[in-house]
Amino acid sequence: MDIQSASSVVLQALTQATSQDTAVLKPAEEQLRQWETQPGFYSVLLSIFNNHLLDVNVRWLAVLYFKNGIDRYWRRVAPHALSEEEKSSLRAGLITNFNEPVNQIATQIAVLIAKVARLDCPRQWPELIPILLESVKVQDSLQQHRALLTFYHVTKTLASKRLATDRRLFQDLASSIYSFACSLWNHHTDTFLQQICTGDQQAALSSLERTLLSLKVLRKLTVHGFIEPHNNMEVMGFLNAVFERLKQFLECCRQFGPGSLCREKLEKTIILFTKVLLDFLEYHPWPFIPLIQRSLEFAVSYVFTEVGEGVVFERFIVQCMNLIKMIVKNEAYKPAKNIEDSKPENLEAHKIKTAFFTHQTLTEIGRRLVSKYFLLTEEELTMWEEDPESFAVEETGGDSWKYSLRPCTEVLFLDIFHNYSQTLTPVLLEMVQNLQGPSNVEDPVQMLMKDAVYNAVGLAAYELFDNVDFDQWFKNQLLGELQISHNRYKLIRRRVIWLIGQWISVKFKPELRPLLYEVILSLMQDPDLVVRIETATTLKLAVDDFEFRTEQFLPYLESIFSLLFQLLQQVNECDTKMQVLHVISCVIERVSIQIRPYAGCLVQYLPILWKQSEEHNMLRCAILTTLIHLIQGLGAESKNLYPFLLPVIQLSTDVSQPPHVYLLEDGLELWLVTLENSPAITPELLRIFQNMSALLELSSENVRTCFQIINAYIYLSATDFLQNYAEALCRSFCELLRDITTEGQVQVLKVVEIAIKVSPVLGSHMFQPLLPAVLRGIVEGERYPVVMSTYLGVTGRILLQNSGFFTSLLTQMAVEYNQEADQLLGSMIEMWVDRMDNITQPERRKLSALALMSLLPSDNSVIQDKFCGIINISVEALHDVMTEDPETASFKDCMLMSHFEEPKLTDDEEPPTEQDKRRKLLALEDPVHSVSLQQFVYEKLKAQQVLMGDQGFQALMETVDTEIVRQLQEFIHGILRRGREEIYLD
């Protein structure tokens, strides 16, 4: 592409690509896409975005196309890669001037230069860093800023490379430029402070921007540029200088009101200072040891004394708290359990911490955390009144508060309390003691303080286990507070029910549960929405606890469930509905079938909520979870939900529908429990299986659930299912088996085994294409025991339950192996005997014995030749399944099942699903559970004796080891006898 002739054409296409008219926009984008691989295209783009006279939007688009092209075509191995000549020209053009007037474009140019540097610096682009270092020294304000901006982005990108060679290169770079970077930062910082003193705000702002950029460069160099930074005087000098600079910048904050541009930039720079310390601590904990004392003194003084009054702001407090927390928690700063095993660095850091965290310091930190930072703010109280749902959700851990002051304060409190509980426990208990009895509703300060102290006691519940008799406190104080109905006391009612939730799993007597349920029932009717939401959350903690007893909860179930349902209808926010749904799900899960009389209202409401939540996939996930537990509770009655339920499953598991990205996992689980609890197949339930082929193609982590769903369909209605879907399923399995793990192979074969077990004729026929590989695996001695065991299970089923099909399959395989069918059968039996130890499940071991014994009686010489092995397997299986009846002194088959009984369940046991019942009924017909192995072996041996005659049979038995025959006699006592000279059957 010739630059001169192409510039106007590309410029026109870029201009059209900025159009709002899609008829103009789309063809232009397509044309630009075609030019992406043309030689010279990026040179044209460079000339366009470097031309400051052109339209800003066109230049912006040119930069973006250039930047995207670096990712796609800059690497030498990339398809349509740029030529080395063009890349060399482009590199030179990118750093010819740093005078871009538009900030946004300047930033994008800096980023794309950094992208090229990541690939080419320093080997192909050695001149980049020297040019940047020279450019940041120029007097021109704009050029200096743009060069510094680029310097930062290049440094940031090079620091992010993780290969050992790249890290060494960056360390070399850091060593060579660190002094310059420090002097640059100091120069801009001093200039800014001088300009602040003289009141030149505009110039100060400009210098502050340069201070910020040079500090960003130093942060990357300091954290990632040195293997042993503590041995570098300049690095440690810079880190120590950070504390002084921080104090200077914090003092500057006094001169500017909140919201001013200068204050905003100052706060950004202050936060960056703290990030330097936090990053260095994270990446270099031992080199940080000389800075521990100073860091703690600095952070504690500004956050927990009057020093910070008027200058600190929320993000700075959060950063300081994070600094304290990281020092307190850091494993590198703790001695080993055996002091002798500790490294000197561990002991030194521990000594510094111990010296700093005196009783007085810890007491002051503990008191201030609770009495200052735990107090609800005016903004929070206003939010409670104006937007209670948002307040309730954020208070219970919404993501939006993850980096804000309150959760940070609570985490710091927990970490300090955990590490210094002996000092802080008396402090907290004293604060509780000072607040005994009801609070004065006319004293908001007292109310807020009690809320804060109770919050601390809840957070530290595990640490206070031995120091607080919570049961007595609950009965003597907290219950009374929950009964104060004054509107202003809602603050305490809400905090007390939260506090109980924190202690439930720590220390709460089971006999107090009914009293708690009374309280929950009362507070679920509280006038305040926040109190009701918090009560619902505590209810979830109560029913989810291992001490939960269904019989204690049942008297309250109807009323509480009704109130939960009302709350679900009352709340409007998506997050709040999710929260309440999780509580409802948890209740349903714990009470199981006891929910049936009360679920009607929820069943009617969920379709409405599903429709309303069309744009809220996370809420739909919560609905799916609720439905899962609801179906498990309703059991067979869940068929009444099918008009709503089945379309939900259909949508959630259809990979062609965008929502499946969010809904698939829960949708599959819902599909499975629906099948497991279905009393009978329906055409609609059968039709959903059309989604399965695409799901199996995904080969995702959900494939195990997919196999469970397939098995559930087979158990539900093998004939209908196999006739409709076995052919397509068999094709999917053939594809899967080409590229699947050993565990995956086993899952596929288990489906085939279950199909043959449930429907021997149809299952064998439908999955016939998969079966030659099974026989082949046996003959050739599959090396994975679990796969071999499954092969033998599948083959055993066919041999025992569909022998005619087995014979035809064997004949087919004999042709493939160019052998006689009998010869192939002999090889199979021999391998079966050899690999019997691969089979670990007693059911499968008995199946193997039944299957091989079913080959008798036979006059086939191959089978007679393998008779000894068949008897060996049978005796092994008899050892597995026979138990001795001490009353009759005889053996019986412990796997026999004579009839189906409904199990007697305790309150904590799950009732059997419809599928459980189907499997039990199927087991009654399964030879493994309906045929006595002892009797079967006897009858087959008797038939063989009749076929061969006594003499022939005796000769056959003599091929079996004498000890095996003796064991066989013990199992078939009185049926099989062995004389001195002959073996005969009575």
N, C-alpha and C positions, 0 to 999 in steps of 0.2 A: 504494500500500500504506500504510494508516493505521498509524502506529507503535504507538499504544496497543493497537489490536486485534490487530495482526500480531505483536507481540513474543512473545506466549506461543506462537503457532503456529510461528514460526521457531525459538524456543528449543526446542520439542518436537522439531522436525525435526533440529536440530543435535545434540540429546541422542541421538536414535535413530541419527544418522550416526556417533556415536562407539561404537556397539555392536559387539561381536565377532560377533554373529549376522547372517549375510548376509541372512537373510529380513527382518530389521528394517533393516539397513544400506542395502541396495540401493534400496528404495522411498523412503527418506529422502533419499538422494543425488539421486535422480531429481527429487524434489519441489524440492530446493534448486536444482538445475540449471534448472528451469522458472522459479523466482523470480528468477534472476540478472538478467533484463531488466525486472523489475517496478520501477516508480518507488517509492522509499522503502525498498527492500530493504537498501541499504547503510547507510541511517540506522539501521535496526533492528540490523544487525550491529554498528555502532558502539556503540549503547546496550548491546548484550550484552557485547562484550569490554571495555567500560569499567566493567562491573559486577563488582567484585572479590568479591562474595558468591557468584557462580555457580561451577559446577564448572570447574576449570582446563582440562580437555580440551575442554569446550564452548566456552570463551572462545578457546582456541587455534585451534579449527576456524573460529570466526567471523572471527578475524584473517586466516586463510589465504584464506577465501572473499572477504573484502574486498580482500586483496592481489591475488588473481587477477583480481578485477573491475576493478581499476585498469588492468591490461594490456589488458583486452578492451573496456571501455566508457567509459573516462575521456576519451579523445580526442573532440573535437567531431565528427569525420568518421566515427567508428566506428558500425557498425550498432547500434541500440538504445542510443545514447550517453546518459549521464546528463544530466539537465537542468542548466543553469548554476545554478539556484536550489539544487538538491540538492547540487551540488558545493561551492557557497559554504558551505552549512550544514555539510557534512562537514569541510571545511577548518577551519572554526572549532572544530568538536568535537574534532578530532584534537589541537589544541594548547591545550586548556583546562586540562589538568593533566598533570604528569609525575610520577605517583606509582604507576606499575604495580609491584606487589610481586613479580611472577614474572619472573625474568631472561629466560627464553626468549620469553615474550610481549612483554616490553619491547623486546627486539631486533627481533622481527617488526613491532611498531608503528613503531619507528624506521625500518625498511626501507620500510614502506609509505608513511610520511610522505615519505621520500626519493623514492619513485616518483612521488608527486603533485608534489613539488617539481621534479622533472625536467621535468614537463609544464607546470607553472603558475608557477614561481618565476623571476623576481620579478614578472612582469607581473600575473598574476591573484592572486598571493599575496604582496604586498609586505610584509605584516606578519610573515611566517614568521621571517626572520632576526632582526629586532629582538626578537621574543618569545623566541627561543632564546638570544640574547645576554643578555637580562635574566634568563632562567631559570637559566642556569649560574652566576649570581651569588648565588642564594638560599642561605640558611644550611642549609636542610633537606638532609640528606645524600642521601636517596633521590631527591628532586626534582632536585637538582643533577646527580647521576649520570645520571638518565634524560634530562635536557635535553642533557647533554654527549654521551651516546650518540647521540641524535637529531641533534645538531649535526654529529657526525662523519659519520653516514650521508648526511646532506644534502650536506655538503661533498664527500664522496667521489663521490656521484652527479653533482653539478653539474660536478665536475672532469673527469668521463669524457666529457662532451659535446664533440663535435669540430667542429661547424659554426662558421664564423668569428664569426657574431653571438653564438652561445652562449659562445664562448671569450672574446670581449670582455666579455660580461656577467660571466663568472666572474672575469676580471681586475679589473673594477671592484669586484666584491665583495671580492676578496682585498685590494685596496688599502685599502678602507674598514675591514676588520676585522682586518688583520694585527697591528696593535699590540695590540689586545685579545687575540688568540689567543696572542701571545707572552707577554703579562703573565699570562694564565691558566695557560699551561704553566709559566712560572717560579714562579708562586705554588704550584701543586700539587707541583712538583718540590722546592722548598725545604721545603714542609710535610712531604713524605715524608722528606727527609733529616734534618730535625729530629726527627721521630717515631722514626726508626731510632736516632738518637743517644740518645734517652730510653728506648729499649727498648719502646715501645708498638707491638707488632707488629700488633695488630688494626687500629688506626687507620692505621698505615703501609701496610697492605695496601689499605685503602680509598683512601688518597691516591695510592698507586701506580697503582691502576686509573684514577683521574682523570688522572694524569700520562700514562698510556698513551693514553687517548682524546684528550687535548688535543694530544699529540705526533702522533697520526694526522691530526688536523685540520691541524696545521702542515705536515706532510709534503705533503699535497695542495695547500695554499695556496702553499708554497714552490716546488714542482716545476712546477705548472700555472698559477699565478696571475700570473706576471710575464713580460713579453717580454724585458726586460733586467734580470734579477734582480741582476746585479753592480753596477748603479747604485743599488740600494736598500740603504741603510745597515742597515735593520732585518733584511732578509733575510740579508745577509752576516754581520751580528752574530749572528743565530740560528745560522747554519751554523758559525761559529767557536765558538759556545758549545757546540755538539754535542760537540766533542772533550773539553772540560772535564767536561761532564755524563757522558760515557761513562766517563771515568776514575773519577769519583765512584761511579757505579753498579757498575763492576767491583770497586771496593774493597768496596762493600757486600756483594758476593757472598761475601766471606771469612767473613761472619757467619752464613751459612746453609748447611747441608749440602745435598748434591745430593738432589733429590726433594722437598724441602720446598716448600710452597705459595708462600712468599715468594720463594724462589730461582727457582722456575718463572716467576713474574711478572717478577722482575728480568731474567731471561734474555730473556723476550719483549720487554721494553722496550729492552734493549741491542741486540737484533737489529733493532728498529725504528729505533734511532739509525743503525745501519749502512745500513739501507735508505734513509734520508733522503739519506745521502751518495751511495750507489750510484745512486739515481734521479736526483739532481741532476746527477751526472756523465754519466749516459746522455742526459738531455734537454738539458743545458746544458754541453757540454764546455768551451767557451771561458770562460764565467763561472766555471767550476770552477778555472781556472788558478791563481788566488791560493790555492786550497786544496790544490794538488798536494803541495807540500812538507810541509805539516802532516799530510796524509792518509798519505803514505808513511812519515813518521817515526812516526806513531801505529801504523799497521798492522805495520810491520817490527819495532818495539820489542816489541809484544805477542806477535807470532808467532815472531820469530826471535832474541829475547834472553830473559834471565831475568826481565824485567819482568812477563811474563804468567804466570809460575809461580804456580800455586794459584788463579788467578782466571779464566783463559780456559777456554772450553768449546768443543765441536766446532763447533757452528753459528756461533759468533763467529769462530773461526779460518777457517772457510769464507768468511764474509763479508769478512774482512780480506784473504784471498787473492784474492777476486774484485775487491776494490778495487785491489789492486796490479796484478792482471792487466789490468783495464780501463784503468788509467793507462799501463801499458807498451804495450798493443796499440793504444791510441787513435790513429787516423790524424790527428786534429786536433793531436796533440802531436808530430808528426814533420815535419821540414822537407821541402820538395819536393826532387826529384832535383837540380834547378837551384836553388841556394840563393836566387838572385835572385827566383825565382818564389814563394818562401815568404812567407806573411803574417807580420806581426810577432808575432801570437799563437802561430803555430806555433813560431817561433824561441824565444819566451819560455818556452813549455812545455818544449821540447826542452832548453833551457839548464838549467831547474830539474831535469829528470830526470837530465841528464848530471852535474850537480853532486852529486845525491843518490847515484846508483848508481856509487859509486867502486869501485875494484878490491877494496878490503877489504870493502865492504858486499856486493858481488855474490858474492865468495868465501864469505862467511859465510852468505848466503842459500842459495847452491848446496849447500854442505856440509850445512846443517841440513835442507834439503828432503829430501836423500837419506838422511842418517844418522839423522834423527828421524822425519820424516813418511812416508817410504817404507817404514819398518820394519813388518812384519806385526805386528799387535797380538795380545794374548792372546786377545781375543774371536775374531779371525780364525783363529788357530791352533786354537782349540777348535772352531770351526765346521768347519774342515778335517777334524778327527777325527770329529766327531759327525754332520755333514751335508755330506759331500764334494761332493755334486752341487750344492747351493745355493752352496757356496763357489766351485766351478769356474765356474758360470754367472755369478755376481756379479763374479768376477775378470775375466771376459771381456766385461764391459760391460752387465750387466743394468740395466734401467731403474730399478730400485729404488735403485741407487747413484748416480743421476745428480747428486744434490745433496749427496752425502756427502763426507767429507774426502778419501778416497783419489783419486777421479777429479779432484776440484778441485785437489789437490796436483799431480797429474801434468800437468794442463793448465797450471797456473802454471809448473811446471818447464819445459815445452816452450816457452811464450811467452818466458820470461826467457832460456832457452838460445838461442832463435832470434834474439833481439834483441841478446844479449851473448855470442855464441858464442866470440869471441876470448878473452874473459876466463875463461869457464867451462869451455872444452874442456880446458885443462891441469889444472884442478881435478879434473874427472871422471876424466881419464886417470891422474892420480896415485892416485886412490882405487882404480882398477882395478889399478894396479901393486902397491899395498899388499896386494892380495888374491890375488896369483898363487899357483898351485899348489892342491892339494886343501885344503879346509877341515877343521878338526878337528871331528869329529862330537860330541865331548864339550864343545865350546864353542858353545852356542846363540847367543850374541851375535855371534860371528864369522859363523855361518851366516846369521843374519838380515841382517847387514850386507852380505854378498856378494849375497844375494837382492835387496837394495835397490839396490846399485850396478849389478848386471846389469840390473835393471829400468830404471834411468836410461839405461844404454847402449843398451838396446832402444828406448826412447822417442825418444832423440836420434839414431837411426841415420842419418837423412838429413843431419843437421848434422855428424856425425862421419865422413862418407864419405871425406874426404881425410886423416883422422888415424888411422884404425884399419885395419890389414890384417886384415880379418875372416877371410879364408880361412886365413891362418896361425894366427890365434887359434883358429879352429875345429879345425884339425888338431892343434895343439900343446897346447891346454889344454882346450877345451870337450869334445872327444870323450872325453878321459880322465875328466872329471867325470861324464859320462853313464854311464860304466861302473862307477862306485862304487855298489854295490847296497845299502849299509847303509840301514835303514829311515829313519833321521834325515836321510839325505842326499837323501831324496825332495824336500825343499825346493829343493835346488839342481838336481836333475834336471828338475824341473818348470820352474824359472826358465830353465834353459839351453835347453831345447827351445822355450820361448816366445821367448827371445832370438833363436834361429836363425830363427824365423818372422818376426820383425821385420826381420831383415837379408836375407832371401831376395830380396826385390825391390829391395834397395839395392845389395848387393855380395856376390855368391856365385857362384863360377865354375861353369859348367854341368858341368864334368868332376867336380865334387865331389858332384853329385846322387846317383849310386849309393851313395856313402858315407852320405849323408843318409838315403836310403831304408832302408839297413841299420839305422841308428840308430832310425828310426821303427818299423821292424819289431820291433826289440828292446823299445822303450819301450811299444809297444802291448800288450806282455805284462807290463808292470811291475805289481807287486803293488798299487800305490797307484792308486785310481780317478782322483784329480785329475790325476796324471801322464798317465794314459791319455787323459783328455779333452783335456788341453792338447796332447798329441802329435797327436791327431786334428785339432785346430784348426790346428796347424803344417802338417800334411799338406795341409789345404785350401789354405793359403797357397802351398804348394809347387806343387801341381798347377794352381792358378789363375794362376800367374805366367807371363809371356810367354816366359820361358826354358825352360818345361817341354817335355820331349821324350818322346813316348810310348814310343819304343823303349828309353829308359833305365829307364822305370818298369815295363815289362811283366814282367820277371823277378820282380818283387815283388808284382805285382797280385793274384795268387790268395791269397797269405798275408795281405797287408794288408787286402784286401777281406773275407776271412773274419774277421779280428780286429775290423774295424769293425762287422761284423754282430753279433759276440759282444758288443761294447760296447753296441750299440743295444739288445740284449736285456737286458743287465745293468742299465742305468740305469732309474730309475723316474720321475723328475720329467719333467713335460711339456717344460719348457724345455731340459733336457739331451737328451731324445730329439730335439727339433727341431734342436739344435746338431749332433748326430751325423748326423742325416738330411741336413743341409746339406752335411756333408763327403762323405757317400756320394753325394749328387746330383752334387757337383762332380767326384768321381772318375769316375763313370759318364759325365758329359758329356765329360770330356777323353779317355777311352779309347774311347768310342763302341762300335763293334761288338765290340771286344776283350773286352767285359764278358760276352758271351753265355755262355761256359762256366761262369761263376761266379755268375750271377744267380739260380740256382734257389732258394737258401735265402731270399733277400730276397723273391722272388716269393711264396713260401709264407707268409712272416711278415707282409707288408704288410696282407693282409686281416684278420689278427688285430689288428694295431696300429690299423687303421682302426676296427674295432668298439670297441676299448678307448678310443679317443679321441673318443667320441661327444659328450662335453661340452667338448671342447677344440678349438675351431675353428682356432686358430693352428697346432696340431700337425697338424691335417688339411690345412692349407695346405702345410705342409712335406712331407706325404705326397704331395700332388698334384704338387709340384715334383719330388720324387723319381721319381714315375711318369712325368712328362713326359720326363725324361732317360733313364729306363729304356726307355720305348717307342722313343725315338730310337735307343738302343743295340741293342735287340732287332730292330728293323725288322719284317719280315713275321712273324717268330716271335711278335710281341706278340699275335697272334690267340688264343694259348693263355691269355691273361689276361682275355679278354672276360667270363667269368662274374663276375669281381670288378670289372673295369675299367668295364664299361658301366653298372652300377648306380651306381658312384661318379660318373661323368660325369652321369648322369641326375639325381642328387641335387644335385650342385654347380651345375647350370645351370637348375634349376627355380626360377623366381622366386616360386613360391607356397610354397616351403619356407624357413623362417627362416635356415638356415645359408648360403643363397646370398649373403647380405650379405658374408660372409667368403670364401666359396669360389669365387665366380663367375669372377673374373679368371683364376685358375689352372685352374679347371674348363674354361673355354672353350679355354685353351691346350692342355690335355690332350685335349680333344675333337678339336681340330685335328690334333695330332700323331698321334692314333690313326687318324684318317681318312687322313692322309698316308702312314702306314706300313701301312695295311690292304691285304692282298693281294686281298680281294674283299668285296663288300657282304654283310651278313647281315641277316636280318629285325630282329634286336635293334638293330643299329647304325642301321638305317633308322628304327626306331621312336623313337629318342631325338630325332629332328628335330622331334617334336611340341613340344619346349620352345622352338623358335626364334621362333614368332610373338610370344610374350610378351616375348622378349628384344629383338626389333626394336622393339616398342612403347616399350621403355625409352629408346631413342635415347641410350644412354650412351656413355662413351668406349670401350666394348668393341664398338661396332658394327662397327668395321673387322675385328676377329677374327670376328665373326658372318658377314660377307661372305666371308671366307677359308674358313670352314667350309662355306658354301653352295657355293662354287666347288669345294671338295674333294669334296663329294658328287656334283657334276656330273661331275667327272673320274673318280670311282670307279665310278659306275653311272648314267649320264645317264637311261637309259630308266626304270629302277625309280624313281629319285628324282623325275623330272619327272612321271611318271604319278601318283605318290602325293601330291606336295606342291606342284607348280607352281601349281595354282589358288589355294591358300591363300597361297603365297609372292607371287603376283602381286597379291593383295588387299593384303598387307602393304606391298609396294612402292608401290602406288598411294597408300596412306595416308602412307608416308614421304615421297614426292615432293611432297606438299602443303606440307610444312614441314621442309625439309632444306637443308643447306649445298650449295654448288656441288660440293665434294669428295664429299659424300654422294650427290648425283645421279650423279656419275661412277662411284662404287662400285656403285650399283644397275645402271646401264647396262652395266658390265663383266660383271656376272653374266649379264645377258641376252645379251651378245655371246658369252661363253664357252658358254652353253647352245646357241646357234645354231651356233657353231663345232663343238661336239662332236656335236650331233644337230640338223642343219639343219631337218628337217621338224618333229620334235616340239618343238624349242626355239622355232621361229617360231610354231607353233600355240599352245603353252602361254602364251607371253608376249605374245600378240596384243593384249590390251588396252593394253599400254604402248607399242606401236609407232606408232600415229598421232601421239602427241606427239613421237616421234623425227623422223618425216618433216616434221611441222609446224615443228619446230625448224630443220631444214635449209632449208625453203622460206622461212621468215621471218628467216633469218640470225641464229641464236643468237649472242649477243655475247661469251660466254665461250669463248675458244679451246679450252680443255681439254674443255668440254662438247660443243662443235661437233665436235671430233676424235672423240669417243666416238660421237656421233650418226652420223657418216660411217662409223665402224668397224662399227656395228650394221647400218646400211643396206647397206654393202658386202658383208657376210656374206650377208644375205638375197638380194641381187641376184645374187651369184656362186653361192651354194650352194642357193638355193631360189627360182628365178626365177619360177615359177608363182605362188607365194605373194606375191612382190613385185608382180606384175601385179594380183592381186586387191586387195592393200592400196592400191596406187596408185589403182585404180578407186574404192575406198571413200573415199579422201581427196579425189578429184576432185569427188565429190558434195558433200562438206563445203565445198569452195572454190567450188562452182558453176562448175567449169571442165571442159574435156576432159582426159582422162587424159594425152594426149600433151603438152598445154600445161603441165600440172603437172610432167611429167617434164622438160620443157625448163627450167622454172624451177629444178628440183632440180639438173640438170647444171650450169647456169650458176652457181648458188651453190657447188656442189662445186668447180668450177674456181677460183672466186674465193677460196674458203677453203682451198685445198689447203695453204697455208703453216701453217694451224692444226695440221696433222698433223705431228708431229715424229718418231714412231717409224717406222723404215724398213719394218717389217712392215706397218703400216697404210697406208703410202704405196704399197707394192706392191699391197696388197689393193685400194686405190682404183683403181689402173690396171687390174688384172685385172677388177674389177667393171664399170667403164665400158667397157672393151674387149669385155666379154661381151655388150654391147648390139649388137655387130656380128656378122655382116652384117645390115644393115637397110635396107629401102627407105622407112622412116619419115622423112618430111621433117623432123620435129623433131630426130631423132637426127642426120640428115645436116647439119642446120643447126648442131648443136653439135659436129660432127666435129672442128673445129679445136681446141676446148677439150679433147676427149677425147685427141687426139694430144699436146697440150701436157702433160697429166697423165702420160701414158704415158712420154714422154721424160724428164720430171722423175724419175719412179720408176726408169727405167732408169739414170739417173745415180746414184741411191741404191744400187742393188743389183748393178750390173754391175762386175766387176773384170777387169782386163786380164791375160791369161796371157802372160807375156813369151816363153815358149817357142814358142807357136803364133801370137803376135801377134793373138789374137782375144779377144773378151769372153765371160765366162761369168757366170751368175747365182750370186752368192755365197750366196744364201739356200736353195739347193736342198740337200735332205738325201736321201741314197740308201738308207742303212741305219742300224740302231741298233747302237751299240757301247757295251759297258760301259766307263766311263771308268777310266783308270789313275790311282789316287789316291796322293798322298803320305801319310805318317803323320798329318799335321796337317790333312788335308782330310776333310770330312764325306762319307760314302758317299751315293749317291743314294737318296732315299726311293722307296717304291713309286709315289707320286704323280709324282715326277720321271720315272720310267720310263714311266708312263702318258702323261705329257705329251709325251715324246719320241716314243713310238709314234703318238700322235695327230698330231704334227707331220708324220710321214711321209705321212699322208693329207691334210694341210691343203694346199689349192691354193697358199698362199703359199710352202710349202716343197717342194711336189711338182711344180709347174708352172713351166717356164722362162718368165719374162716376155718374154724375147727371142723365143722360139719362138711364144708365145701371140700377141704383137703381130703377128708375121709372118703367122701362119695366119689371124687375123681380117682383116687387110688384104687378104690373098690372096682370102679368101671375099668380101669387099666388092667387090674388083675383078671377080671372077667374076659377082657379082650385077649390077653396074652396067655391065660392059663397060669396055674400056680407056679409051675417050673420056670416059665418065661419071666413071670413077674418077680420071682425070687432072684433070678439072675440080674434083672434090672435094678432091684433094690440093693444088690451087693455092690453096685457102682457108687453107692452113697456111703460117705464116711460113717463108721460105726457110731461115733459120738453123736452125729446129727440124727441118726436113726433112733438112738436112745432118747434124745430130747423130743423127737417126734412122738415116741411112745408115751412120754409123760403127758404131753398135751392131749393126745387122743387115747387116754387110758381106758382100757376095756373095749376099745374099738379096733385098735391096731395092736397086734401082739407079735413078738419076735421070738421064735423057738431057737433051740440050739443049732438045728440044722437047716431050718426053713423059716421064711417070713410069710405070713398068711393073714388075710383079713376075714374076720367072722361076719 
